Amino acid sequence: MTDSTRTVFFKMDNVIQDYAWGSVTSIEQLFAIPNPDQKPQAEMWMGAHANGCSVITVNGEAVRLADFIATDPDAIIGAETQAKFAELPYLFKVLAAENALSVQVHPSKQQAEIGYAKEEKIGIARNAANRNYKDPNHKPELVFALTPYQAMNGFRQVAEIVALFQALNLEVINDLVATLAANQTEAGLGDFFAAMLSLEGEKKDAAVQGLLAYCDANQDQPLCRLLLELAIQYPGDIGLFAPLMLNVLTLQPGEAMFLSACTPHAYIKGTGLEIMANSDNVLRAGLTPKFMDVPELVANTEFTSMAVDQLLLAPTVAGGGLDYIVPVPDFKFSVYKQVDDLELQNTSAEILFAIDAPLTVTHHNGDTLTLEKGQSVFIPAYAKAYTAKCAGMFARAYN
């Protein structure tokens, strides 16, 4: 069978992960995907990840996408992708957060390779609670908001952090704040961040109680209202101090943000599309009952301040759509609005997701497929080109 006669459009049956922080209603409301058991629909995974692989139909049979790719990887994901990554290098998701996810940092590729090799050598089981590195890969991410999407990303300016903590005037941590005020450098911020996350016992309890007392008395401030909300979700958690150290922003629908390696971040609330490199490496920094390794976290964190107005990705208008340029080779992401028989070229495997209207794709070999909103299609690299028609919006994940 030649590439020109092979099936080129594979409708995807995707796993929905029911993590506790997920929304019971959002995915059902946006995409009419039933939720009969009223479970939290946290993430819908589109891809070939081992922990939630999509299923497609090949010659009338249900086949895991990873198994299909393995039958002819050079043709299906592209020879260049196979040579570089030896797998579909990205995972595409719908992510619906009702409650905040943990504050976290992802290691760089080099750090992940070193950390993974070290933990393999020591013999820590890959599923162990105290395992930091599940694989030797980095985990850069892009999020595209479908609803107002609140998040934290990157450190505030150090002077701003100092001012916010000085306003609290908490005796139990005033010495740490004074030390940071006297040394407003990356090193100073790193020491402060590590010291705050390392607070334990009575000191930690007193700090958190003092923080919440201040917020109770200042509920006219949006940051205080946010902290009180997070305290209901994660009572007594040292991560409640994170919004005082990190930029807090709300993406409006259609806005996107890149989350770099070595940068602390957290999703707070909202529904969006996320695309990420295939990795499970997470170093946690609060708002979580899970394992936190503060020294390893600090070793993998860059303590550089990020201006909040520079966090959003400005798209480039190209090829009839909006391209969101990211500084990694693992994935690319584009969004298209109201297109009529737009021709798209593909050199890698692609996943298209219909956001708010039916999407029809057509190939010169006669293959055609119409997706309803909330549905996705896998298109192998061997398709080479196809046309798309949509009265609304669709997203495109590729590399």
C-alpha positions in Angstrom: 0.0 0.0 0.0 1.5 3.4 -1.0 1.3 6.5 1.2 -1.2 8.0 -1.3 -3.7 5.2 -0.7 -3.3 4.6 3.0 -5.9 5.9 5.4 -4.8 9.4 6.5 -7.5 10.5 9.1 -7.9 8.5 12.3 -10.6 9.8 14.7 -9.3 9.5 18.3 -10.9 7.9 21.3 -9.2 9.7 24.2 -8.7 8.9 27.9 -10.2 11.4 30.4 -8.2 11.5 33.6 -10.4 12.1 36.7 -7.8 13.8 39.0 -9.4 15.3 42.1 -8.7 18.9 41.1 -10.7 18.6 37.9 -14.0 20.2 36.9 -17.1 18.0 37.0 -18.9 20.3 34.5 -16.5 22.2 32.2 -15.6 19.6 29.6 -19.2 18.4 29.4 -20.5 22.0 29.0 -17.9 23.1 26.4 -17.8 19.9 24.3 -21.0 17.9 25.1 -18.8 15.0 26.3 -21.1 13.1 28.7 -20.1 12.7 32.3 -22.7 10.2 33.6 -20.8 9.4 36.8 -20.2 13.1 37.6 -16.5 12.5 38.2 -14.0 15.3 37.9 -13.0 15.5 34.2 -9.5 16.9 34.8 -7.6 16.2 31.6 -8.5 14.7 28.2 -5.3 13.2 26.8 -4.7 13.1 23.0 -1.5 11.2 22.1 0.5 8.1 22.7 1.5 8.5 26.4 1.8 5.2 28.2 -0.4 6.4 31.1 -3.3 7.3 28.9 -2.9 6.3 25.2 -5.5 7.3 22.6 -7.2 4.6 20.6 -7.9 4.7 16.9 -9.6 2.4 14.4 -7.3 0.7 11.9 -8.9 -1.7 9.3 -12.0 -2.0 11.5 -10.1 -2.8 14.7 -9.4 -0.6 17.8 -5.7 0.0 18.1 -3.6 1.9 20.6 -2.1 4.9 18.9 1.4 3.9 20.3 1.0 0.5 18.7 -0.1 1.9 15.4 3.0 4.3 15.3 5.3 1.3 16.1 4.2 -0.4 12.9 5.9 2.2 10.7 7.3 5.1 12.7 9.3 6.7 9.9 6.2 7.0 7.8 3.7 7.8 10.6 5.6 10.3 12.8 8.2 11.2 10.2 11.8 10.0 9.8 13.2 13.1 11.3 11.0 12.9 14.4 11.7 9.2 14.8 15.5 9.8 14.6 15.4 12.6 17.2 12.7 11.4 19.6 11.8 7.7 18.7 8.2 8.5 19.7 5.4 11.0 19.2 7.2 13.7 21.2 4.2 15.6 22.6 1.0 15.1 24.5 -2.0 17.3 23.7 -4.7 17.9 26.3 -7.8 19.6 27.3 -7.2 20.6 30.9 -10.1 21.7 33.2 -9.1 22.8 36.7 -11.7 23.5 39.3 -9.1 23.6 42.1 -5.4 24.6 41.9 -2.8 22.2 40.8 0.5 22.0 42.8 3.1 24.7 42.4 5.8 22.9 40.4 9.1 23.1 38.5 10.1 20.9 35.6 13.8 20.2 35.1 15.7 21.0 31.9 16.6 18.2 29.5 20.1 18.0 30.9 19.0 18.0 34.5 16.4 15.4 33.8 18.9 13.1 32.1 21.4 13.5 35.1 18.6 13.1 37.7 17.0 10.1 36.1 20.4 8.3 35.7 21.2 9.0 39.4 17.8 7.7 40.7 18.1 4.6 38.4 21.5 3.9 39.8 20.3 4.2 43.4 17.4 1.9 42.6 14.5 4.1 43.5 11.4 2.4 42.0 9.9 4.5 39.1 6.5 4.6 40.8 7.9 5.4 44.3 6.4 8.4 46.0 9.9 9.9 46.6 11.0 9.5 43.0 11.7 12.9 41.4 12.7 11.8 37.8 10.3 9.4 36.1 12.1 9.8 32.8 15.1 11.5 31.2 13.1 14.2 29.4 12.2 17.9 30.0 8.6 19.0 30.2 8.1 22.4 28.6 4.4 23.3 28.3 2.1 25.7 26.4 -1.4 26.5 27.6 -4.1 28.1 25.5 -7.1 29.5 27.4 -10.6 28.4 26.4 -12.2 30.1 29.4 -10.7 32.7 31.8 -7.7 30.8 33.0 -5.9 31.8 36.3 -2.3 30.7 36.8 1.0 31.5 38.4 4.1 31.7 36.3 7.6 32.9 37.2 8.9 35.0 40.0 7.7 38.5 40.7 10.3 41.3 40.8 12.2 40.8 44.1 11.3 44.3 45.4 7.7 43.4 44.9 8.1 40.2 46.8 9.8 42.0 49.7 7.0 44.6 49.8 4.3 41.9 49.9 6.0 40.0 52.7 6.9 43.2 54.7 3.2 44.1 54.6 2.4 40.8 56.3 4.8 41.7 59.1 4.9 38.2 60.5 7.3 37.9 63.4 8.0 34.2 62.7 9.5 35.0 59.2 10.6 38.7 59.6 14.3 37.6 59.8 14.0 35.8 56.4 12.3 38.8 54.9 14.9 41.2 56.2 17.7 39.0 54.8 16.0 39.1 51.3 15.4 42.9 51.6 19.2 43.3 52.2 20.1 41.0 49.3 17.7 41.5 46.4 19.6 39.2 44.0 18.9 35.8 42.4 21.0 34.2 45.1 19.0 36.0 47.8 15.7 35.0 46.3 16.9 31.4 46.0 17.8 31.3 49.7 14.5 32.9 50.7 12.4 30.5 48.5 14.3 27.5 50.0 13.9 28.8 53.6 10.2 29.4 53.2 9.5 26.0 51.7 11.6 24.4 54.5 9.5 25.9 57.4 8.2 23.1 59.6 6.2 22.4 62.7 5.1 25.3 64.9 7.0 27.8 62.7 5.2 26.8 59.6 1.8 26.8 61.4 2.4 30.2 62.8 3.4 31.6 59.4 0.4 30.2 57.6 -2.0 31.3 60.4 -0.5 34.8 60.3 -0.8 34.9 56.5 -4.5 34.0 56.7 -5.2 36.4 59.5 -3.8 39.2 57.3 -5.9 38.0 54.3 -9.0 37.9 56.4 -8.5 41.5 57.4 -7.7 42.6 53.8 -10.4 40.8 51.7 -10.7 43.9 49.5 -7.4 42.8 47.9 -7.7 40.3 45.1 -4.5 38.5 46.2 -5.9 38.0 49.7 -9.2 36.6 48.3 -7.2 34.2 46.2 -5.2 33.0 49.2 -8.3 32.4 51.3 -9.8 30.3 48.5 -6.5 28.3 48.2 -6.5 27.8 51.9 -9.8 26.0 51.7 -8.4 23.7 49.1 -5.0 23.2 50.8 -5.3 24.0 54.5 -2.0 24.6 56.3 0.0 24.2 53.1 3.3 26.2 52.9 2.5 26.7 49.2 -0.1 29.3 50.2 2.9 31.7 50.2 3.6 31.0 46.5 1.2 33.7 45.1 3.3 36.3 47.1 6.4 35.2 45.3 5.1 34.3 41.8 3.3 36.3 39.2 -0.5 35.7 39.3 -2.4 36.3 36.0 -5.6 35.4 34.3 -5.4 34.5 30.6 -8.5 35.5 28.6 -10.0 33.0 26.1 -7.7 32.9 23.1 -4.6 33.9 25.0 -1.6 31.5 25.4 1.4 31.2 27.7 4.6 29.2 27.6 5.9 27.5 30.7 9.7 27.1 30.6 11.9 24.5 32.3 13.2 25.6 35.7 10.4 28.1 36.2 7.9 27.7 39.1 4.3 27.7 38.0 0.8 26.5 38.8 -2.6 26.4 37.2 -5.3 27.8 39.6 -8.6 27.6 37.8 -10.0 27.4 34.3 -10.2 25.3 31.1 -7.6 25.3 28.3 -5.7 23.4 25.8 -2.3 22.3 26.9 0.5 20.8 24.8 3.7 19.5 26.5 6.7 17.3 25.8 6.3 13.7 26.8 7.5 13.6 30.4 6.2 13.0 33.9 9.0 14.9 35.7 7.6 17.3 38.4 9.4 18.8 41.3 6.7 20.2 43.7 6.8 23.5 45.6 3.6 23.4 47.5 -0.2 23.2 47.3 0.1 19.4 47.4 0.0 16.5 49.8 2.6 14.8 47.6 6.4 14.4 48.2 8.5 17.6 48.1 12.3 17.5 47.8 13.3 21.1 48.5 17.0 20.8 47.8 16.4 19.1 44.4 13.7 21.6 43.6 16.0 24.6 44.4 18.8 23.0 42.3 16.4 22.9 39.3 15.0 26.4 39.7 16.2 29.6 38.0 15.6 32.5 40.3 15.0 35.1 37.7 12.2 37.6 37.9 9.7 37.6 34.9 7.7 40.7 34.0 4.0 39.8 34.0 3.4 41.6 30.8 5.9 39.4 29.0 4.4 36.1 30.0 1.8 35.9 27.2 2.8 34.5 23.8 2.0 36.8 21.0 1.0 34.6 18.0 2.4 35.0 14.5 -0.1 35.2 11.7 1.0 32.5 9.2 -0.5 30.1 6.7 -4.1 31.1 7.4 -3.8 30.6 11.2 -2.1 31.8 14.3 1.3 30.1 15.2 2.4 30.2 18.8 6.2 30.0 18.5 7.9 28.1 21.3 11.7 27.6 22.0 11.6 23.8 21.9 11.6 21.2 19.1 9.2 18.8 20.8 6.0 20.5 19.7 4.4 23.3 17.7 0.9 24.7 18.2 -1.4 26.7 16.0 -5.0 27.8 16.0 -7.2 28.4 13.0 -10.5 30.4 12.8 -13.2 30.2 10.1 -11.3 28.5 7.3 -12.8 27.2 4.1 -10.7 24.5 2.3 -7.4 25.8 3.8 -4.5 23.6 2.6 -2.1 22.5 5.3 1.2 20.8 4.7 2.5 18.3 7.3 5.9 16.8 7.7 5.2 15.3 11.2 2.3 13.5 12.8 -0.5 16.0 13.7 -3.5 16.1 16.0 -6.3 18.4 15.2 -8.9 19.3 17.9 -12.3 20.9 17.0 -12.8 23.6 19.6 -16.3 25.1 19.1 -17.7 23.9 15.7 -17.5 20.9 13.3 -14.2 20.5 11.5 -14.0 18.7 8.1 -10.6 17.4 6.8 -10.1 16.1 3.2 -7.2 14.4 1.5 -6.5 14.2 -2.2 -6.7 10.4 -2.0 -10.4 10.8 -1.3 -10.3 10.4 2.5 -12.5 12.8 4.4 -13.6 13.1 8.1 -15.9 15.5 10.0 -15.3 16.0 13.7 -17.8 17.5 16.1 -16.6 20.0 18.7 -14.5 18.3 21.4 -13.3 15.5 19.0 -9.8 15.0 17.6 -8.1 13.4 14.6 -4.6 11.9 14.2 -3.0 12.6 10.9 0.2 10.7 10.1 3.2 12.4 8.5 2.7 10.4 5.3 -0.5 12.4 4.6 1.9 15.2 3.5 -1.0 17.7 2.8 -4.7 18.0 3.5 -7.4 20.6 3.5 -9.5 21.8 6.5 -12.9 23.5 6.7 -14.3 24.9 9.9 -16.9 27.6 10.6 -15.4 28.0 14.1 -12.0 27.3 15.7 -9.7 24.3 15.7 -6.3 23.7 17.2 -3.3 21.9 15.6 -0.6 20.1 17.5 2.5 19.0 15.5 6.2 19.1 15.6 
